[in-house]
Amino acid sequence: MYSIDQWVILESGGPTKYRDQQRGSGYITLCDACNNRRGGTWNVPDFCLWARTGNAAIRALPPGETVSEISFRPAKPLRPLPFAKQIVSMMLALNEPAFGASHPSLRVFALEKERVGLPDDHRISLSLCDIGFARWVGRYDFLGITLAGEVEAVIATELSYYPFTYVLSIGPPLRMGALADITGFAHRARRDIVTEKLTIPVNGSFLPFDIP
């Protein structure tokens, strides 16, 4: 964590020092069991492998070239279910408790190690994120175009933190554009490994990143 003085030095291009702080933003939103066992032991090791893979994909981009998506085969054994569970856990943590109470299937999915599957109207979307800052958005209503071409509202919440943007939505499937639908990860057994080629959009989100 940088102090205010160190942030000023950082912005001016000078050398800085930081203090390691393992407490996130400072808000306590998870109990010890969820933070240390369900998250730290069950899911975070796999989540870190996914994050390293995303970082490698972004660093492999040609300098100065803008691309809309990246396709690659994982170089590490990536398990989809723990990744999906950690995404859902993060979404529950960044929202008010009422969000989890309104959607109990999310809580059950996160709390039970071997639980697979989400309701049909629940979707997890992913994009690589290389925007230079972090952003989280609690529950909001989003108007989008369905696959049938109709305008519908969905409930959404999202987190953008290098190297990924994660979007959890509840409602009919939408034409998402620069987001990959990875809901299927939540329906695979914990032992499953991703072997297929992955295609992930770059800098996608429901909400634009240039909102003033």
N, C-alpha and C positions, 0 to 999 in steps of 0.2 A: 504494500500500500504506500503510495506517495503522499508526503505531506504537501501543504499548499506551497511552501517554499520550493520543494523539489519539483512540483508541477510547473512552476514558473521557469525553473532551470531547464526542464525537459522541453518546454515549448520553445525556448530560445536555442535549443540544439546542444546544450551543455551536458556533461556527465551527471548522472543522478544516482541517488541511493534510495532504496525502498525497504519497507518493513513488511516481512511476511505475515499475513493475517489470514488465518484459516477460519473465517467466520462470515464469508460472503459479504453481503451489503450491511450486515450488522443486525438485520431483523431475524428473529428466531421463528421460523414457520414450520419446522419439522421436529418431532420428538426424537430422542436419542436413538430409538430402535429404527425409525425410518431413515434417519440421517446416516447412522453408522453401520447397521446391519443390512437393512433392505437396500439402501443406496450404496453405501461404501463397500460392502462385501458382495452383495448379489449382483449389482449392476454397474457400478462405477468403473471397475477394471475393463469391462467390455466397452463402456462409453468412451473411455480414454483411448482405446484402440481406434474407435471410429473417429475421434477428434484428430488423432495423429494422421489417419488416412485422409481426412478432409484437408488438413494442413499441407500434406504432401501434394495433394491434387492442386491446391491453390498455388503452391510454390513452383509447380511444374508449368504454370501458364507462361506463355511467351511474354517477355517484358514489353509493356506498352501496348499489348494487343487486347482488344475487348472480345470476349467470347460469351455466348449465351448459355452454354452448358458444357460439361466435361463428361467423357465416357472413359471408364477404366475398369480393370479387373483388380479386386482387392489383393494386395501383396501380403496381408496378414489374415488370420482366421477370424473373420468378423461374425459375431452372433447377432442376429436381428432382434430376438425377443428381449434380451436385457437392455439393448439400445432403446427400444420402444418403451419399455417400462421406465427407464430413467427420464425419457422425454415427458411421459405422463406425470411422473413424480415432480418434475420441475414446474410443469404447468399448474399442478395443484398447489405447489409451494408459493408461486408468485401471485396467486389469486386469493381473494377472501375465502374463509372457510365455507361460506354459503355456496360457492361455486361447486366444491366437492359434494356438499350436501344435496345439491340439485342434480348431480350426476354421479350417483353412488357407484355405478359400474366402473368409473375411473379409479375410485378409491380401492375397490376390490381388486382390480387389475394390478395396481401398484403394490398392494399389501401382500398378495399371495404369490410366492416365488414361481410356481409352475403354472399359474393361471394363464390361459391363452384366450384371445378373442376379445373384441369390443363390439358394442351394439352396431347394427348396420349403418346407422346414421352418424357414427363417430369416425373421423378421419384424421390421420397424422400425415403432415406434409413436410418436405425437407428441401432445403436449398443450401448450396455453399454460400458463405457469407464473408465478403472481403470489403467491408464498407468503412473500416477505420474507426468505428465506435460500436458500442453495445446498446441494445434497446430491448425493453420488454413492454408488452402491452397486455394488461389484464382483460378480463371478459369484455367483449364488445360485439355489437351486431354489425354484420357485413352484408351488403346487397351485392349479389353476383349473378352471373348468367349460368343457368343449369345446363346439363348436357342436352336437354330438350329445347334449349333456346329461350327459356322463360326466366324472368327476374324473380329471384327468391332471396330471402334473408337467412343467414346462418349465424350461429353463435361461434365466436372465435376467440382465441387467445394465442399469443405468440412471443417468442424469444429470439432475438438476433444476438449472437455472441460468437465471435470467430472460433471455429471456421464454418459454423452452420447457422441457418435460420430454421427454427422449428415452429410449425403452425398446427394447432389442434383446433379442429372445427367440428361442429355438431349441426347437422342438417342435411339437405340434399347435396349430392355431388355437384361441384361447380367446375366450370372451365377455368382451371387454376393458372394457366400460363406458365410462368417461371417457377413452378414448384413441382416436385416429384411426390406422387402419392405413395407413401411407404406404409399404409395401413396394414398391408399384408404381413409386415414384420410382427405385428401383435398377434397374429394367428399361427405362428410357427413355434415348434417345440423349442425349449431352451437349448437343447443340444445342437440344433440346426446351425449350419455355417453357410454364409453367403458365398456361393461359387460362381454365380452368374455375373455377367458384365453389368456394371452400374452406370446409369446416365443421370447426372444430377445437374439441374440448372444452377446458374450463378446469380447471386444477389436478387433472388425472388422473394416475394412476400405478398400477403393480401393488401397491406397498407404500404404506400410508397415511402421511401426513405427520405425524401426531400420535403416532407411536410414541415412548414415553418413553425 
